[in-house]
Every structure is written in C-alpha cells, then in structure tokens.
C-alpha cells in the first residue's frame, strides 16, 4: 500500500519528467527571497544542485549567478484541498440559496457523465488542466480528493499530488474495501491518503473503516466538516435540508438506519491517524472545537476562503482558531465552486478580511499546507538540503514589504520550480546571464 511518501528530506529528489532541469550548481539572485521561517533576504540568493537547495543567503554570492532583477522568490505554494475532477469547468456551478442546492448540482453533473472510456478521457483531460493551472498559479504540491484513482495516474511533470481516496456511503462492503485497497496499491505519481467525505454522507461504520485503514498504512486523512449548520441538524435528527437532499437523490432513508457521527466525534476519529485535515470547519461548535484543540498535534484546519464565502456566506473565525494554537492551511476547493485555482487569491481574501497579515497568509499557504499534507520534510520552506520547490513572482513597483507585493492582484507568477525543475514558466528570458543559462540547460 502506498505510504505517506515522507522521506524526511533524505536522498536525491525525484524530479518530474517532462520538465526542464535547472543548470547544475546554478545560483539565482533577485530583489527579495522570502524563506517564510525568518525575515526576508534582500538581494537574496539560492544555489541549486541535484534538485535541492545547496545554499541560501543575501548580498552577492561567489561565482556566476542568474540575476532575476526585482523578482521575488518564495517557497512553492501548497493547495491543501482541491477536487481536480472539475477542472474542465469554465464557471462554478450555481450555488442556489444554500449548500445543499450546490451539492445537488454537483451530483447532477456527476450522474450525467458517461461511464467507461469516455469518462476516463474526460477525467484525464480535467486532471491535466487542473495540474497545469496549479503549476501556473505557483503550486508545487496539492491535496487532491478523488472518488477513484484515474487509470492513467497523475502526470509526473506537475505539482506533487497527495491523493485522498474518498469514501461515501452507509456500508463498508467488501466490494468497496477491495476497490480502495486496489486504488491505494496502484497510485501512479501520487502519494496516498484517505477521506471519509462528510458527516451527512458517510456512516460511522464506513468512516471508521477508512480511518483504521489509514492508521494501518500510516496515511493522512481529510474530511469535510461543519460546512453548514444544517449538517448538525441532520446528524442529530435525520431531518432538515440534508434529509430533503438525500431523499431527492434517492439515497435516504436507509434501513436499517446507519449510525452517524457528529463533527466532534469525527474529530476524535480523525485524530487516530498520523495526520488529519478538517476541511472548512466554518460552523464547528464548542465541543468540536475543543476536541480539535486537544488534537492539534496531528490535526489542522484547511480553509477555502472564496468557496466558503460563496456557499456559507461567511468566513470561519480564524483569529480564534489561531489563538487556540490550531494549525491552518489553505485550499481552493474546485472549479465547481471557485472561478480558478489560485492560492494567492485565497490568501488575498484572508488578508482583505482582516484575518491575517500578508506574511501570515503566505506562511499558511506554504508551511501550513506542507504540514497538512504530511510533507513538511519535503516542501513548504526554503532551507539548505530541502528539495528546490519555489516560485518566482513579478510584482508591480512601489511596495516596501515584499510580502505585500507578493499578494498584490497585479503580481504574476513567472516561474514555478519543483525539485529543481521548471514545471511552469521560463527563467532564461529573465536572467541577466540568459545566454549562459540557456547553454547550461541544454
């Protein structure tokens, strides 16, 4: 079974095929480097070798350099929660008046898709588009939720993928269990994980089996929790908007009635795994929040700000969560609920809402996301010995603080590097020694 993939940062980094290697031993310098575990390095530099960071500092390094001028370098962004299957959508699905209206649109879309080869082709196209868009947005790793592992796997020349195999339903049947085991054993270019979908769609029995499987395989888990106040009503009484939704979809009532967990009970279950992500969490009650605080050594909250605003009408109380010591990460959810897959746009939303400073938002989108995906030894910060995962930004002039500049709406990603290889953009045309760059990389 595919494990966590957490190699502790040891050994040469396996870089994606199909992407262009940076020249061996290249040193890159620019206006500002943001390691995000310390102060900015003005006129900073990075030395890259064998896909890893060999040196980092500021002022003029020794030897030849590639000078990127007034660019900003920071760790690759981490999209801790997304559903790439919807990346072929050109606009979000209608939200209706509440979350259940939007879920009904999602189910209708899935049921309309043709099974077999046609769906595999569509899915492959959507995944490729989503990974390309993510790389262009500066993402070097992401947490992907999937109801099945695609037959062709994930393209190797994009962001790292932590694939959470999702489970929905009321019974942990032998057929479902064998499908999950098969999928986890046949991951291609992805790391494994498991995801009970949500309290309104997964029974205690099925979700418990998924968590036990994660514990046995040392896999992280992720689960949508407290997305709507109606979720708690359904779990407690079996009624309300979610009962109407499930009945309309023909999957409720169920006999015998399945046992359902509250958000607080699910947090206790998720905490059994080596690492867990509570996704959204907008309406966590005091009991659930206290359990999350108790297990903050292995659980974090993943917020998807633009999706939450659209489907719930309010952002969660991030200030309270942060004061309680809860780790945070950022996700985009999907193009079914969001206009794009930009993590920088999610960060801007948090900053504009007054919930974080630009520096705090960027740390949440890098170090926080790496921890959420159980990849903190691989990515999320710039440090000697770590894989060379970083992005290059071109910001408009006039910003004294490079963190503020990084989140300016006019700032653009000009290059994304994963494991010492370009997965988006081109640095050769930007460097002041572009000729030597091009000859060294051929």
C-alpha positions in Angstrom: 0.0 0.0 0.0 1.3 3.4 -0.9 2.5 5.2 2.3 3.0 8.8 3.3 5.9 9.4 1.0 7.6 11.4 3.8 11.2 10.6 3.2 12.5 13.1 5.8 14.2 15.0 3.1 16.8 12.3 2.5 18.3 11.2 -0.8 18.2 13.0 -4.2 14.9 14.4 -5.1 13.0 12.6 -7.8 12.0 15.4 -10.2 9.1 15.2 -12.6 9.8 14.1 -16.1 8.8 16.4 -19.0 10.0 19.5 -17.2 13.3 21.3 -17.8 16.2 20.9 -15.3 17.8 24.0 -13.9 21.5 24.1 -14.7 23.7 22.1 -12.3 25.0 24.2 -9.5 23.1 27.3 -10.6 22.8 30.3 -8.2 19.8 32.5 -8.6 19.6 36.0 -7.1 16.8 38.6 -7.0 15.3 41.5 -5.1 13.8 39.5 -2.3 13.8 35.9 -1.1 11.1 35.0 1.4 12.1 31.8 3.3 8.9 32.3 5.4 10.7 30.8 8.5 12.6 34.1 9.0 12.9 37.6 7.8 13.1 38.4 4.0 16.5 38.2 2.4 17.0 41.4 0.5 19.1 40.8 -2.7 19.0 37.2 -1.6 20.3 34.2 -3.5 19.6 30.4 -3.8 22.1 27.8 -5.0 20.5 24.7 -6.6 22.1 21.3 -7.2 20.7 17.9 -7.8 17.2 19.2 -7.3 17.9 20.5 -3.8 18.8 23.8 -2.2 22.6 23.8 -1.6 22.9 27.3 -0.2 20.8 30.3 0.7 21.9 33.8 1.7 21.9 37.5 0.8 24.2 40.0 -0.8 26.5 38.9 -3.6 27.3 35.2 -3.8 30.5 33.9 -5.2 30.7 32.6 -8.7 28.3 33.1 -11.7 24.7 33.9 -11.0 21.4 34.2 -12.7 20.1 37.6 -11.7 16.3 37.9 -11.8 16.4 41.6 -11.0 13.4 42.8 -9.0 11.7 39.4 -8.8 10.5 37.8 -5.5 11.2 34.2 -4.7 9.3 32.2 -2.1 8.5 28.6 -1.3 6.2 26.8 -3.7 2.5 27.2 -2.7 0.6 24.3 -1.2 -3.1 23.8 -2.2 -4.1 21.7 0.7 -7.6 20.8 -0.6 -8.9 20.6 -4.1 -11.0 18.4 -6.4 -9.3 18.4 -9.8 -12.1 16.3 -11.4 -13.9 19.6 -12.0 -11.0 21.5 -13.6 -12.7 21.3 -17.1 -15.5 23.6 -15.9 -15.4 27.1 -17.3 -17.5 28.6 -14.5 -18.6 27.5 -11.0 -21.9 25.6 -10.6 -24.9 27.5 -9.5 -24.9 28.0 -5.7 -28.6 28.3 -5.1 -29.7 29.5 -1.7 -27.7 27.1 0.5 -25.0 24.4 0.4 -27.5 21.6 -0.4 -28.6 23.3 -3.6 -25.0 23.4 -4.8 -24.4 19.7 -3.8 -27.4 18.8 -5.8 -25.9 20.4 -8.9 -22.6 18.5 -8.3 -24.5 15.2 -8.1 -26.5 16.0 -11.2 -23.3 16.8 -13.1 -21.6 13.5 -12.0 -24.6 11.4 -12.9 -24.8 13.0 -16.3 -21.3 11.9 -17.2 -20.9 8.9 -19.5 -19.3 5.9 -17.9 -16.3 3.9 -19.3 -13.7 5.1 -21.7 -15.4 8.5 -22.4 -15.3 9.4 -18.7 -11.7 8.3 -18.4 -10.8 10.5 -21.3 -12.7 13.5 -19.8 -11.2 12.9 -16.4 -7.6 12.7 -17.8 -8.2 16.0 -19.6 -9.6 17.6 -16.4 -6.7 16.4 -14.2 -4.1 17.6 -16.7 -5.8 21.0 -17.0 -6.0 21.3 -13.2 -2.4 20.4 -12.6 -1.2 22.8 -15.4 -3.4 25.6 -13.9 -2.0 24.8 -10.4 1.6 25.0 -11.6 0.9 28.3 -13.4 -0.5 29.6 -10.1 2.7 28.7 -8.2 1.5 25.5 -6.6 4.2 22.8 -6.1 2.1 20.4 -4.0 -1.6 19.7 -3.6 -4.1 17.6 -1.7 -6.4 16.0 -4.2 -9.8 14.5 -3.2 -10.9 11.7 -5.6 -13.7 9.1 -5.5 -11.5 6.8 -7.6 -7.9 6.8 -8.8 -7.7 7.5 -12.5 -6.4 4.6 -14.6 -3.6 6.6 -16.2 -2.5 8.1 -12.9 -1.4 11.7 -12.5 1.0 13.4 -14.8 4.5 13.3 -13.3 5.6 16.7 -14.6 3.5 18.9 -12.4 2.9 19.6 -8.7 3.3 16.8 -6.2 -0.1 15.1 -5.5 -1.3 13.8 -2.2 -4.3 11.8 -3.3 -7.0 11.3 -0.6 -9.1 8.4 -1.8 -12.7 9.5 -0.9 -15.4 7.3 0.6 -19.1 7.9 0.6 -22.0 5.7 1.7 -23.5 3.8 4.5 -21.9 0.3 4.5 -18.3 -0.8 4.3 -19.0 -3.5 1.8 -16.3 -6.0 0.7 -16.5 -4.6 -2.9 -15.8 -1.0 -1.7 -13.0 -2.2 0.6 -11.3 -4.1 -2.3 -11.7 -1.0 -4.6 -10.0 1.2 -2.0 -7.2 -1.3 -1.5 -6.7 -1.6 -5.2 -6.6 2.2 -5.7 -4.0 2.7 -2.9 -1.8 0.0 -4.3 -1.9 1.4 -7.9 -1.2 5.1 -7.3 1.0 6.5 -10.1 2.9 9.7 -9.5 0.9 10.4 -6.3 1.1 9.8 -2.6 -1.7 8.1 -0.7 -4.4 9.3 1.7 -8.0 8.6 2.7 -11.0 10.8 3.1 -14.4 10.0 4.6 -16.4 12.6 2.7 -18.6 14.3 5.3 -20.9 13.6 8.3 -24.0 13.7 6.1 -22.7 11.2 3.5 -20.6 8.7 5.5 -21.8 6.4 8.2 -19.8 5.8 11.4 -19.0 2.3 10.2 -17.7 3.2 6.8 -15.7 6.2 8.0 -14.3 4.1 10.9 -13.0 1.5 8.4 -11.4 4.3 6.3 -9.6 5.7 9.4 -8.4 2.2 10.5 -7.1 1.6 7.0 -5.2 5.0 7.2 -3.7 4.1 10.6 -2.6 0.7 9.3 -0.9 2.3 6.2 0.4 5.4 8.0 -1.6 7.6 5.7 -3.1 11.0 6.3 -6.8 11.6 6.3 -9.0 14.5 5.3 -12.7 15.2 5.9 -15.3 18.0 5.1 -16.7 19.0 8.5 -19.2 21.7 9.7 -19.7 23.3 6.2 -23.3 24.1 7.1 -25.4 24.5 10.3 -27.9 22.1 8.7 -25.2 19.3 8.9 -25.6 19.1 12.7 -29.4 19.0 12.4 -29.2 16.1 10.0 -26.8 14.1 12.2 -28.8 14.7 15.3 -32.4 14.2 14.0 -32.2 12.8 10.5 -34.1 15.8 9.2 -33.7 19.2 7.6 -32.2 20.3 4.3 -29.8 17.4 4.1 -32.6 14.9 4.6 -34.5 16.6 1.8 -31.4 16.5 -0.4 -30.6 12.8 0.2 -34.2 11.8 -0.2 -34.4 13.7 -3.5 -31.3 11.9 -4.7 -32.8 8.5 -3.8 -30.2 7.6 -1.2 -32.3 8.2 2.0 -33.9 6.8 4.1 -31.7 3.7 4.7 -32.9 0.6 6.5 -31.5 -0.2 9.0 -30.7 3.4 9.7 -26.9 4.0 9.7 -25.2 5.4 12.7 -23.9 8.9 12.0 -21.2 10.8 13.9 -21.2 14.4 14.9 -18.3 16.7 13.9 -16.9 16.3 17.4 -17.0 12.5 17.2 -15.4 12.7 13.7 -12.5 14.8 15.0 -11.8 12.1 17.6 -11.8 9.5 14.9 -9.5 11.6 12.5 -7.1 12.1 15.4 -6.2 8.4 15.3 -4.5 8.8 12.0 -0.9 10.1 11.8 -2.1 13.4 10.3 -5.6 14.8 9.6 -7.2 17.7 7.9 -10.5 19.2 8.9 -11.7 20.9 5.8 -13.9 24.1 6.0 -15.0 23.8 9.7 -17.0 27.0 9.4 -19.6 26.1 11.9 -17.7 23.9 14.4 -19.5 24.0 17.8 -17.6 24.4 21.1 -17.4 20.7 21.7 -15.9 20.0 18.3 -13.5 23.0 18.6 -12.3 21.8 22.0 -11.6 18.4 20.6 -9.7 19.9 17.7 -7.6 21.9 20.1 -6.9 18.8 22.1 -5.6 17.0 19.0 -3.8 20.0 17.4 -0.5 17.9 17.4 -1.9 15.9 14.5 -4.9 17.7 13.1 -5.2 21.0 11.2 -7.9 23.1 9.7 -7.9 23.7 5.9 -9.9 26.8 4.9 -11.1 27.5 1.3 -12.0 31.2 1.7 -13.6 32.0 -1.6 -15.7 28.8 -1.7 -16.7 29.3 2.0 -17.9 32.9 1.3 -19.8 31.7 -1.7 -21.5 28.7 -0.2 -21.7 29.6 3.5 -21.8 33.4 3.3 -19.2 33.9 6.0 -15.6 33.1 6.8 -14.7 30.9 9.8 -13.3 32.5 13.0 -9.7 32.1 12.0 -8.5 34.6 14.7 -10.0 32.4 17.4 -8.6 29.3 15.9 -5.1 30.7 15.6 -5.2 31.9 19.3 -6.1 28.4 20.3 -2.9 27.1 18.6 -4.7 25.3 15.7 -2.6 24.9 12.6 -4.1 26.3 9.4 -3.7 25.6 5.7 -5.3 27.0 2.6 -7.1 25.3 -0.3 -9.1 26.3 -3.4 -11.7 23.5 -3.3 -12.6 23.2 -7.0 -13.7 25.0 -10.2 -17.2 23.7 -9.3 -17.3 26.3 -6.5 -14.4 28.7 -7.4 -13.5 30.7 -10.6 -9.9 29.4 -10.6 -7.3 27.5 -8.6 -5.2 30.5 -7.3 -3.9 30.1 -3.8 -2.6 33.7 -3.9 -6.2 34.8 -4.5 -7.3 32.8 -1.4 -4.5 34.5 0.6 -5.7 37.9 -0.6 -9.2 37.1 0.6 -8.0 36.3 4.1 -5.9 39.5 4.2 -8.7 41.7 2.8 -11.0 40.3 5.5 -8.5 41.4 8.2 -7.9 37.8 9.4 -4.2 37.6 8.6 -1.3 39.8 7.6 0.3 39.1 4.2 3.2 37.3 5.8 0.9 35.1 7.9 -1.3 34.2 4.9 1.8 33.2 2.9 3.1 31.0 5.8 -0.3 29.4 6.0 -0.2 28.7 2.2 3.3 27.1 2.4 4.4 25.8 5.7 0.9 25.2 6.9 -0.1 23.3 3.8 3.0 21.2 3.8 2.2 20.1 7.4 -1.4 19.3 6.5 -0.3 17.0 3.7 2.3 15.4 5.9 5.0 16.7 3.6 6.7 19.1 5.9 10.1 17.5 5.3 9.8 17.9 1.5 8.3 21.3 0.9 6.8 24.4 2.4 10.0 26.3 3.2 13.3 27.3 1.7 16.2 25.7 3.6 19.5 24.0 2.8 19.1 20.3 2.0 15.4 20.6 1.1 14.0 19.9 -2.4 14.2 23.1 -4.6 10.5 23.9 -4.6 10.0 27.6 -5.2 8.2 30.2 -7.3 9.3 33.4 -8.9 6.9 36.4 -8.8 7.0 39.6 -10.7 5.3 42.3 -8.6 4.5 45.9 -9.5 6.8 48.6 -8.1 6.1 50.7 -5.0 5.8 48.1 -2.3 8.3 48.3 0.6 7.2 45.0 2.1 7.8 42.0 -0.3 5.0 40.0 1.5 2.5 42.8 0.5 4.0 42.8 -3.0 3.6 39.1 -3.4 -0.2 39.4 -2.8 -0.8 42.4 -5.0 -3.5 41.5 -7.5 -1.2 42.6 -10.3 1.6 40.3 -9.2 2.1 37.3 -11.6 3.8 34.0 -11.3 6.7 33.9 -13.9 8.1 30.5 -12.9 7.4 27.5 -10.7 10.1 25.1 -9.8 9.6 21.7 -8.3 12.6 19.6 -7.3 14.9 21.8 -9.3 12.9 21.6 -12.5 10.7 24.2 -14.1 7.1 23.0 -14.2 5.9 26.4 -15.4 7.4 29.4 -16.9 10.8 30.3 -18.2 13.7 31.9 -16.3 16.1 32.0 -19.2 14.5 35.1 -20.7 14.5 36.9 -17.3 18.1 36.4 -16.1 20.8 38.9 -16.8 23.0 36.0 -17.9 20.3 34.4 -20.1 22.8 33.1 -22.6 24.8 31.1 -20.1 21.5 29.8 -18.6 20.3 28.5 -22.0 23.6 26.8 -22.8 23.9 25.2 -19.4 20.4 23.8 -19.5 20.6 22.2 -22.9 
